[in-house]
Amino acid sequence: MVNVEKLGVFLTSISSFFSQIDNTKVVIDTPYLNNNRSAIGFDYSGVIKISGPLEGCVYVSAPSTLLRELLKVMGEPDSSLSMMKDLLGEMANTISGNARTEFGADFIITPPKVVEGVPGLSYLPKERQSYITPFTWRGYQAMIGICIA
């Protein structure tokens, strides 16, 4: 499991992503460990698989209400499911891509995969735990899950 201090790069990336959209502050809650047998998430999750010296995944999970609000604030008139999934994938990609600065070039990330609900066992092995960090933007809750070791 990754040292908890290293999680800061992911949390900073979340704040940076939203600050590019508008000046509404993202409120980041306290990270906690969760058993992967009962994965946590919302309507959709953008998942990035990680390989190299660290292996596992990082995912951002959000309700469709947050994604629609985000599209609206961005001035995007299309709030279709396809557009919401693209946005969530971009969010996950941005967060993981920024982590490469902390973990180095050997931190290999895959293109994002957006799944309905929480990531399944192919992403979150039962025998491991994930760091879950809830966050709130404009009153909408979402979360980032980090399961890398």
Order of alpha helices (4+ residues) and beta strands (2+ residues): alpha-beta-beta-beta-beta-alpha-alpha-beta-beta-beta-beta
